[in-house]
Structures are given as C-alpha cells and as structure tokens.
C-alpha cells in the first residue's frame, strides 16, 4: 500500500455528531423505563463496549427531551467534565447532554475503524477542548482535527486485527464474571447460616494511604484511588496515578499486599470493593487517602471479607451510612466497623477459602492476561492507524498467541 492511497479529512467530514439530553427528573413517568440512558459513569471503565446503564428512561421521556437514540455500532464519547471516555453501543441507547453520539459515514469510514481512530485521537481531542469552567469537546473540535484515512478495505483489516485483541479481552471478562458468580454461590452457602455480628468483629487492620503534597505523579509507584475500585479482576490501567519510590518507602500505612481488600470510602460510589492477588493489579503499589485497606483477624479470611462486602445488601448498608450525614458521602473507620453482617463459624469460612482460592487465582491470572493484551493493542494501535506497520503483514493468530508487540515489530516497513 502506498501513502498516496491515504487521504486527508477533517474529522467532522467522517461522522454524524449527535447531541444528548436529560428528561425532567421531576416527572416520574419519564424514568425507570426500558430504554438505557447513558452518562459517563456507565462507560468509564476502558472497555470497548457498554452493555448496561445505571438509569433508564421511558418512551415518553425520550419523546419529551432532547436526548436521541443511538443504534448498534454507534460510539458514545464523553465531551464535558470527564472528557474523552469512549465506548461502542451494542444496542439502542439514549444518552445525556454531556456526551456526543458519533455515527460513522459508512461510505467513507468503517464504524469499527472509527472507534479505534477515536481511541487513538483522544489526547488530540482533549488538547482542543474549550470552556472556562469545564473542559468541553465542542462540534468545532471535530472541525479542527485533520486525519489521514486509508481506503475502506485497509480500514476493515486494521479494525479486524485490533478487534481480535478486544474480543479476547471481552472473553476474559465474561469468563471472570462467571467465575465470580460461582464463588459468590459458594459464599452464600455459608453466609446465610452465619450468626449476627459486625464488620468490625472480623477486622484486624483498617487503614488508608496518602499522596504527597502537590498530588499524584505521572510515573513511579502506582497509587490506587477510588477510580480503580471496580471489583476484583477489573482495573483500568489508563487511570493509574503514581507516587515516587522515595515517598512509597516512607509510607507506614496503605502499602498493598496480596489478598488485601480495598474499599472506596468517600464519594458518590462509597462502598465499591476490590481485591488484590498474585501481583494483580500491580507487583508493588499503595492506596491513597480515599481507599480503605482491609485485613481480617482470625475470625475470617480475606476471600470471605471480599464477598461479604460485595454482597448487595451489605453494600447498600455501607452506602446509606455514608450518605446520611453530609452532602459528600463518606465513611470513617468506626462507621464501617459498625455495619451489621453475618459471620459463619471459622471452620466453614476456612473450607470456603480453600474451595474458592483456585477460582480467585484464575480470575487474577485472566486479569493479568487482559492487561498484556491491552498493552499489545495500545502498542499496535498508533502504528496501524498511521500506516507505520503494514496491516497486510500482521497475522491475527500470531498476535493472540505471542501477545507481544515486540514480536511484530520486525514486520514493520523500513
């Protein structure tokens, strides 16, 4: 393929840009219907597809507001405040006014290629935001960005390569979801027969970490914050923030070990929980001041604690407690310790721990494989999009087998 076959376009020439909206929140007939309604919190995990939304609207809510329906293979892009999150729409969804719906002009650009082109252009979009209070991507932003576009056939080949990697990532997600459901079922077999107690009864350590004055760094030792407390095996490495090795070595609390349970302690999603295991998400890391690091005493185990906090009823108790006293939800140590739970006898907990350990290790291994695949995709993405690597010389099976961008670089055109 010669560079002459690639043509220059303004981004706005390649897409239809759709605006969103919000039905009146005071009209109950507009809400809790069958139409998924997107806001950025629904698609900020870094995954390619967004399948569910926190809120739904009715057909009447759709008709009485400025929101629009996105269709399959459209792209949702956050445009205000939290700028630059993107995902592909797998079925019809509405969306709010802080986002744009992006629809490919399919006679010019392949819709799957468009997703990867946007993903590769996020920093450029962010650099061209406007607004005095909030960074905002406007329609003019798309006019100001020029890109070089390959022919449709080449677009399809590039998208196929990158999609193969994302498909494997999504398969790992599906496997992990099923594994966690298996472990939850085992948990409830013992939990429902437990005696009444509190979270404090099974905790030995509850602590937070910190970050230095001036905030987080762009490199160093990862410092896990609330943005990455999304469940075990789920972690968006693009949101990582860091502290210096010197600061890390001086920490006397908040240093993460394998099997630590992490709880989001303040903010809108207080009560979200995650866990570390076998170098997932990092070999070396700490938590910041917004995350509780939890370790059990001899009355329980770490796996039991994770599933106890994952339980919907217990999460709701924690969230309600956190929201009951201030405009900004938050939870202190004593409040967390006071949350009522059921505590089975220790023999049952230990047997549960032994049974679920292989399941949890498999989830951690799958999550680490996901990260390797994501690194490979992100290495290939700019090289394929720019034509630096000739897509005709890339074998998909080789990618998924080797899982190393380095092994593909020898094919790069010199």
N, C-alpha and C positions, 0 to 999 in steps of 0.2 A: 504494500500500500504506500502511495506517495503522499507527501504532505499537501500536494495540490488538491487532493480529494477532500480535504478537510476545509470547511467553510466557516467564516466568521459570522456570528449572530449576536444581537443583543439578547439578553436572557428573556426579556419581555416578548420577543418575537417567537419564542418557542412554546409559550404556555398561555393558558387562560388563568387569570387570577381571580379567585372567588372570595368574597368577604363573608364573615360570620356574624352572629348576633346572639342575644340572650332574651328569651321570653321574660315577661314581667314575673319576678319572683313572688309577687303578692297574689298572683292568680293561680290557685291550686290546680285548675283544670289544664294548665299548660305543662304540668310537670308529672314525673313518675309514669310516663307512658312507655311505649315500645321502641321509641327512636333513640338510639345512643346519641349523647350530646357531649362533644369533646371540649376539654380545656387542657392546658399544657400539662397539668398534673397526671393526665391519663397516658401521656406518651413521652415522658422524660427519662425513660429507663435505658435508652440507647438501642433498644431492639428495633428491628426493621418494621414489624407490623404492630398495630394497635388493635386489640380484639375487643376490649371491654372499656366502658366508661363508668365513672363514679355516678354520674347523673344521667337521667333520660328525660325526654320530653314527649308530649302527645302530638298528634297530627294537628290539633288546634294550636298548640304552642308553636309549631313550625310555621303555620299559616299566618299567625298574628305577630311574628317577629321578623327580623331581617336575616336570621340565620338561613342557610341553604343546605341542601343535601349533597354530600359528597358521594361518589359512586366508587365501585371497586376499582382499585389501582390508582385512584387519585392520591395525592400526597397532602398531608397536613403539616404546616410549618408554623411554629410559634414566632410571632412578629413583634410582641411588645412585652417589656419587662424581662422575662426569661426568653431570650432571643436565640433562635437557631436550632431548637429541637425539631426533629422531623420524624415522620413515620408514614408507612403506606397503609391505605384504607382497604381492608379486606371485604367489606360490605357497606351498605349505605349508613352514613352517619351525618349528623348535624354538628355544628361547631360554634364556638363563641367568637366575639369580635377581636380577641387578642391573637387570633390566628388567621392565616390565609389557607384556603384550599388551592392547591396547584394542580392543574389538569394539563396533560401533555397535548400539544397539537400533533396528533399521531401521524400526520402526513410528513412531519419534519423530524420528530423525535420519539423514540421508543419510551414508553412510560416507565419501564424498569430502569432503563439507562438514565432517565431523568432523575430518578431517586438518587442514584449514585453520583450524578453530576451535581445535584444539590448538596449532597453529603460532602463532596469534595470542595464545594464553594462556600461552606458555612462561614469560614473566617473572613472571606471576602464580603459576604452579606453583612456580617457583624461590623466590619470596618466601614460600611456605607450606611449605617443606621442614622436616624435623625431623632430629635427630641431633646428638650431641655431638662425634663424630669426623668423620663424613662427612655432607654434606648428603644427605637422603633424602626422596624423594616417597613418602608412605605412602597407603594407601587412604583415610585420614581427610582427606588433602589434597584429594581429589576431593569429599568431603562439604562442605568449607569454601568451595568456589568456586561462586558463582552466576553464571549467564549468561542473557542474553535470546536466545531462539531464534525465528527466523522460521518460517513454515509450510514444510512439506516442498517444495512447489513452488518457493518462493523459495530454499531451500537448494540445490536442484538447479541453479537458474540461476546462483547465486553460484559454486558449485563448477565449473560449466561454464566460466565466464569465467576463473577462476584456473587451472583445469586446462589451458586452451588455452595459457596462457603457459608452464606447466611442461612441456607436451608439446613446445613449440618448443625449450625448453631441453634436453629429453632428446634431441630430434632432432639438435641441435648436438653433444651429447655423442657420439651414435652416429657422426655424420659425422667428428668429430675422432678417434675411436677407429680408424675405417677409414683415415683419412689417416695416422695414426701407424704403422699396420701397413704401409702402402705404403712409408713412409720406412724402417721397420725392414728390410723386404725388400731395399731398395737398399743399406742399410748392410751387411747380411750378404754381399752380393755382393762387397764389397771386404774386409770384416773377416776373413773366413775365409782369405784369401790373404795376410794380414799376417805380418810377422816378429815373433818374440818380443821383448817389451820390458816396461816397467812404466809405470804411470800417471805416475810422476814424470818419465819421459822426454819427455812431451808437455805438461807443465805449466810455465807461467811464473809464474802468481800463484795462491797458495792462502792465503786469509785468512778470518778471521771478523769479525763486527761486535761490538757491545756495546749494552747498555741502561744507563741511568743508575741510580745507587743509588736504591732505592725502587721499582724496577720500571717496567713499561710504563705509558703513559698511555692515556686513553680517546679522545684525538684528537691530531692533529699529523701527523707524517710516518710512514707505515707502516713497521714493523719486522718483517720476515718471520722467523718462528720455525719450529720443526720441525713444528708443527701444520698448516702450509700447504705442506709439501713433499710433494706427492701426484702428481707427474707434470706434464708440460708441458700447458698448457691447462686444468688443474684447479686451482681456487682457491676456498676458502670465505671470502668477504669478511666474514662474520659473526664470524670468529675473528681478525680483524685486531687487532693491538696497535700502539701508537704511541710515538714519541719526539718531543720538542719540536724545532721548527725550529732553535733555538739549539744543542741537543745534536747534531743532524744536521750542522750547518755546521762543527762542531768535530771531526767524525769524520775520522780519517786512514786508516781501513780499513773495509771492509764496506759501502761505498756501491755500490749496484747500477747496472749499465749494461745496455743491451740486449744480448742474447745471452749474458749471464752464466749459467753452470751452477751450480746450488745443490744441495748435498749435505747431508743430515741426518747429523750427525757423532756424536751420542751419544744414548742412549736405546734403547728397545725396538725401534725401527724404523730403526736406523742403516743407512745405505745407500740410503734412498729419495732420489730425484733429481727435480729440476725444472729449468726454464729460463725466462728472461725474454726478451721480444722485442717490439719495437714498442709500448712502453707497457703490455704485459701483464707482471705484473698491475697495475702502477702506473707513472705517469709518473716519480715520484720515490719512492725507498724505500731501505732498508738491510736488512742481515741482522743477526740477533742472534748471541750467542756460541755457539749450538748448531748453527749452519749454516756450512759451508764455502762460500765464494765462489771459483769456479774459472775461470781463463782459460788458454788454451793458448799454447804457443810456436809457432815457425814450422814445427814438425813435424806439426801437426794443426790442426783448426778447431773452433769451438765446437759446431757441429752434430754433428760426429764424436764429440766428447767426451761430449755428452749421450747419444747412442745407445750408446756404449761403456759408460757407467755404468748405462744402462738394461738392458743385457744381463743375463739371469738368472744366468748363471754368474759374471759379474763382481760382481754384487750379492751373491751368496752368499759369494764370497771376502771381500768387504768386511765383511759381517755376521759371518762366522765369525771374522775377525781381531779385530773389535770386541768380540766376546763371550768371547774367550779368556783375558782377564786379570782380570776384575773382575765383581762382582755386577751393576753397572750398565754396560751396554755403552758403549763409547766408542772413538773413533778419533782419533789425533793425526796431524799432518801427515806425519811420516816413515812411519808405517804406511800411510797412504793412498798415498804415493808408491811404496811397495814392492809394491803389488798388481800381479801379472803380467797383461799384456794382449797383444793382437796389434796391431801397428802397420803398416798398409799403406804403400806409398810415397806421397809427398806429392801427386804428380800425381793418383792415384786419389782421394785424400781431397778435393782441391780440386774435382775433377769431381763427386764425391758432393755436396759442399757446394752447388755451383751447381744441381744437379738437385733437391735437397730444399728449397732455400730457398723456392720458391713454396708448397710443401706446408706448411712450418712457418709461413709468414706467414698462410696460410689458417686454420691451427689457432689462431693468436693472434687473428685477426680474429673467428673464431667464438666464442672465449672471451670477448672483449670484448663481443660482442653478447649472450652469455649473461648477463653482468653487468648490462647495460642492462635486459634482460628481467626479471632477478631484482629489480632496483630498482623497476621498474614494478609487478611483483607485490606486493612488500612495501609499496609506497605504497598500492595499491588494497586490500590485504587488510584492514586495520583499518576502512577506510571502508565496504567492502561488508559485512563481518561485523557492523558496528554499525548499518547502515542509513543511514549518512551520505550514501552515494551509492546512488541507486535503481538496482538491477541491471537493471531493465527499460529503462533509458536508456543502457545500455552495449552497444556493438557489438563483438563479438569481432574481426572483421576489421579494424576501426579500431584496436583495441589493438595487434594484431600488425604493422600497417602503420606506425603512428606511433611505437610503442614509447616513448611519453611520457605519464606520468601527468598532466602539466600540461594536455594537450590534452583530458583527460576531465573536469577539474575544473569546467569551465563547465556541465557537465550536472548537477552536484551540486545537490540540492534546497536551496533557500534558505529 
